[in-house]
Amino acid sequence: MRTVEQDAPAIRIRFVMPGPELAPFVTTLYHMHIGTGVTGPLEDWLHPEWGNMRFNDGDVLQAGVGEEPLRKVPRVVMTGPTSLCTRFRVRPGRFWGVGLLPLGWATFCDGDAAAYRDRFCDGQADPAFTALAAVGDGLLDKEPDVEREAAVLQERLRGLLVRKVAGEDRIRKVNTALVDPEVTNVADLADHTAMTTRTLERLCGRVFGFPPKLLLRRQRFLRSLARYMMDPSMSWIDSLDCSYHDQAHFVRDFHRFMTMSPSAYAALEHPILMAAMRGRMEAAGQAMQALHEPASA
């Protein structure tokens, strides 16, 4: 079990890489502790991601997807795949998260990803997530022991792998093609996955949450955003993915995915996101979950 810690003032984030059995399904496990030295809530804006199950130890978190107002987040929260930023406000407490690859969604969740896109729900109350929500039972009730808790999470997740998913190979092929910067349009995606456009549309809606065209657009945007966030000395124009026509093209995408302009986003403080991105980069080799290359079975 490989772990990487990233510390910021009063914030400690640890990323745990899943073992080989879980690697085709899970990007990382991650633990965050916000210390009591924080005065007032911390606020940040999370970029679009694949699905995540998160566990927190109390009434400490509010969030809103896109332009939604902030609202209380359940202690066990399932967030579907997102194409919008998530604004969140957090107080001192502890949190565990399980980042799902699309194959992980198909394996651990009973609902189509499209039905949960750009929203979060109570993971304990929604029957689509009963089994996955149970992996966090009692996890945060004892004295903190991150190594023990990570081992418990992995053991319980491995116990859910008895379920076999139809079309696993196709899901992996689509996911691998989506993180390939050379795949820039739906025709390329269909060629790389040896699927008809219609089959691709159905699979993407069921497992990935969005149509192929939007998924490719999101990936292009996230590659650009990740470059900028990891090296803020760069200008936006220098961080652009090669498939952007010009900066105006990127600015339109920025408004679409982050609900604000690049300059407005750059002016915001990112006390949690920057620590998380640096830790994820060190642990997993990618700063963002949606850019994570899926492991082979």
C-alpha positions in Angstrom: 0.0 0.0 0.0 1.7 3.2 -1.2 0.7 6.4 0.6 1.7 10.0 -0.1 1.0 12.9 2.3 0.6 16.5 1.4 0.4 19.1 4.1 -0.8 22.7 4.0 -1.4 25.0 7.0 -4.0 23.1 9.2 -4.7 20.7 6.3 -3.3 17.2 5.9 -4.2 15.1 2.9 -3.0 11.5 2.3 -3.5 9.6 -0.9 -3.4 5.8 -0.8 -2.9 3.9 -4.1 -5.2 0.9 -4.3 -3.7 -2.6 -4.5 -3.5 -4.5 -7.8 -7.0 -6.1 -7.4 -8.6 -2.7 -7.0 -6.5 -0.6 -9.4 -8.8 -1.2 -12.4 -11.8 0.2 -10.4 -10.4 2.8 -8.1 -8.1 5.8 -8.8 -7.1 6.5 -5.2 -8.3 6.4 -1.6 -7.8 9.7 0.1 -7.9 10.9 3.7 -8.2 14.6 4.6 -7.9 16.1 8.1 -8.8 19.8 8.7 -7.3 20.8 12.0 -9.0 22.8 14.7 -6.5 25.6 14.2 -8.6 26.7 11.2 -10.5 29.9 12.0 -13.8 29.8 10.2 -14.7 27.5 7.2 -12.4 26.9 4.2 -13.9 27.3 0.8 -12.7 26.0 -2.6 -13.9 25.0 -6.1 -13.4 21.4 -7.3 -13.0 20.8 -11.0 -15.1 18.1 -12.9 -14.4 14.5 -11.9 -15.5 10.9 -12.2 -17.7 9.6 -9.4 -16.7 9.6 -5.7 -18.0 8.2 -2.5 -17.0 10.3 0.5 -17.4 9.8 4.3 -17.1 12.6 6.9 -17.3 12.6 10.6 -20.0 15.1 11.2 -22.0 18.2 10.1 -18.9 19.8 8.6 -19.4 20.1 4.9 -21.6 22.1 2.5 -21.4 21.9 -1.3 -23.2 22.9 -4.5 -22.6 21.7 -8.0 -22.3 24.3 -10.7 -24.3 27.4 -9.7 -26.4 25.6 -7.1 -26.5 27.2 -3.6 -24.4 25.5 -0.9 -26.3 22.9 1.0 -25.5 20.3 3.8 -23.7 17.2 2.6 -24.7 13.9 4.1 -22.1 12.0 6.2 -21.9 9.4 3.4 -22.2 11.2 0.1 -22.1 9.8 -3.4 -21.3 12.3 -6.2 -21.8 11.2 -9.8 -19.6 12.1 -12.7 -19.4 15.9 -13.0 -19.1 18.3 -15.9 -19.3 21.3 -13.6 -17.2 22.7 -10.8 -18.3 21.9 -7.2 -18.1 24.7 -4.7 -17.6 23.5 -1.2 -17.2 24.9 2.3 -15.6 22.8 5.0 -15.0 23.0 8.8 -12.5 21.1 10.9 -13.1 17.3 10.7 -11.9 14.1 9.0 -12.9 12.7 5.7 -12.3 9.6 3.6 -12.9 9.4 -0.1 -13.0 6.6 -2.7 -12.3 7.8 -6.3 -14.0 5.6 -8.8 -12.9 4.9 -12.3 -15.9 4.3 -14.7 -15.4 0.6 -14.4 -15.6 1.1 -10.7 -18.9 2.8 -11.1 -20.2 -0.1 -13.2 -19.0 -2.6 -10.6 -19.9 -1.0 -7.3 -23.0 1.1 -8.2 -26.5 -0.1 -9.4 -27.6 3.0 -11.2 -26.7 4.4 -14.6 -24.1 7.2 -14.3 -26.2 9.5 -16.4 -28.9 9.5 -13.7 -26.4 10.9 -11.2 -24.3 13.2 -13.3 -23.7 16.7 -11.9 -25.3 16.0 -8.5 -24.7 14.3 -5.2 -27.0 12.3 -3.0 -27.1 10.5 0.4 -25.1 7.3 -0.3 -26.9 5.5 2.6 -30.4 6.4 1.5 -30.1 5.6 -2.2 -30.4 1.9 -2.9 -28.0 2.2 -5.9 -25.1 2.7 -3.5 -26.0 0.4 -0.5 -23.1 -1.9 -0.9 -20.5 0.8 -1.6 -21.8 3.0 1.3 -21.3 0.1 3.7 -17.5 0.1 3.2 -17.3 3.2 5.4 -19.3 1.7 8.3 -17.7 2.7 11.6 -14.6 3.9 9.7 -14.4 7.3 11.5 -15.8 6.3 14.9 -12.5 5.3 16.5 -9.2 7.1 17.3 -7.6 8.2 14.0 -5.4 5.5 12.4 -5.1 6.2 8.7 -3.1 3.1 7.9 -5.7 0.8 9.6 -8.6 2.7 8.0 -7.1 2.4 4.5 -6.6 -1.3 5.0 -10.2 -1.7 6.1 -11.5 0.2 3.1 -9.4 -1.9 0.7 -10.5 -5.1 2.2 -14.2 -4.2 2.1 -13.9 -2.9 -1.5 -12.2 -6.2 -2.6 -15.2 -8.0 -1.1 -17.5 -6.2 -3.6 -15.5 -7.5 -6.6 -17.6 -10.7 -6.8 -19.9 -8.8 -9.2 -19.0 -9.2 -12.8 -19.9 -6.4 -15.3 -20.8 -7.0 -18.9 -18.5 -5.2 -21.3 -15.6 -4.6 -19.0 -13.1 -4.6 -21.9 -15.1 -2.0 -23.7 -15.3 0.2 -20.7 -11.5 0.1 -20.2 -10.9 0.8 -23.9 -13.1 3.9 -23.8 -11.5 5.1 -20.5 -8.0 4.6 -22.0 -8.9 6.5 -25.2 -10.4 9.4 -23.2 -7.2 10.1 -21.4 -5.2 9.9 -24.6 -4.6 13.5 -25.8 -4.3 12.2 -29.4 -8.0 11.2 -29.3 -9.8 14.5 -30.0 -13.2 13.7 -31.6 -15.9 11.1 -31.5 -14.7 9.5 -34.8 -11.3 8.9 -33.2 -12.9 7.6 -30.1 -15.0 5.1 -32.1 -11.9 4.0 -34.0 -9.8 3.4 -30.9 -12.6 1.4 -29.2 -13.8 -0.5 -32.3 -17.4 0.6 -31.6 -20.2 2.2 -33.6 -21.1 5.7 -32.6 -24.5 4.5 -31.4 -22.9 1.8 -29.2 -20.5 4.3 -27.8 -23.2 6.8 -27.0 -25.2 4.1 -25.0 -22.1 2.9 -23.1 -20.9 6.4 -22.2 -24.3 7.4 -20.9 -24.6 4.3 -18.8 -21.1 4.1 -17.3 -19.3 7.5 -17.9 -22.3 9.8 -17.4 -22.1 12.0 -20.5 -22.2 11.8 -24.3 -18.8 11.1 -25.9 -18.5 14.6 -27.4 -18.9 16.3 -24.0 -16.5 13.8 -22.4 -13.8 14.6 -24.9 -14.4 18.3 -24.4 -14.1 17.9 -20.7 -10.9 15.9 -20.9 -9.3 18.6 -23.1 -10.3 21.3 -20.7 -9.0 19.4 -17.7 -5.6 18.8 -19.3 -5.2 22.5 -19.8 -6.5 23.4 -16.3 -4.1 20.8 -14.7 -1.1 22.3 -16.4 -2.0 25.8 -15.2 -2.8 24.7 -11.6 0.5 22.8 -11.3 2.5 25.7 -12.6 0.7 29.0 -11.9 3.6 30.9 -13.3 2.4 29.9 -16.7 -0.1 32.0 -18.6 -3.4 30.5 -19.6 -2.4 30.6 -23.2 0.7 28.6 -22.5 -1.3 25.9 -20.7 -3.7 25.2 -23.5 -4.2 21.7 -24.9 -3.0 21.5 -28.5 -6.5 20.8 -29.7 -7.8 24.2 -28.7 -8.1 26.6 -31.7 -7.3 29.7 -29.7 -7.7 31.3 -26.2 -11.3 32.4 -26.9 -12.2 28.7 -27.5 -10.7 27.8 -24.1 -12.5 30.7 -22.3 -15.8 29.4 -23.6 -15.0 26.0 -22.2 -13.9 27.5 -18.9 -17.3 29.2 -18.5 -19.0 25.9 -19.4 -17.2 23.7 -16.9 -16.3 26.1 -14.1 -19.2 28.6 -14.3 -16.8 31.6 -14.2 -14.0 33.2 -16.2 -10.3 32.0 -16.0 -9.3 35.3 -14.4 -12.0 35.0 -11.8 -10.9 31.5 -11.0 -7.2 32.4 -10.8 -8.1 35.2 -8.3 -9.6 32.7 -5.9 -7.7 31.0 -3.1 -7.4 27.2 -3.3 -6.3 26.1 0.1 -7.5 22.5 -0.3 -7.4 21.9 -4.0 -3.7 22.8 -4.4 -2.7 20.5 -1.6 -4.9 17.7 -3.1 -3.5 18.2 -6.6 0.1 18.1 -5.5 -0.5 15.0 -3.4 -2.4 13.2 -6.2 0.3 14.0 -8.7 3.0 12.6 -6.4 1.0 9.5 -5.6 -0.7 8.7 -8.9 1.2 10.6 -11.5 -1.8 12.8 -12.5 -3.1 15.8 -10.7 -6.7 15.2 -11.5 -8.9 12.1 -11.0 -10.4 12.3 -14.5 -6.9 12.2 -16.1 -6.0 9.0 -14.3 -5.1 6.2 -16.8 -7.0 3.0 -15.9 -5.0 -0.1 -14.9 -5.3 -3.4 -16.7 -7.1 -6.2 -15.0 
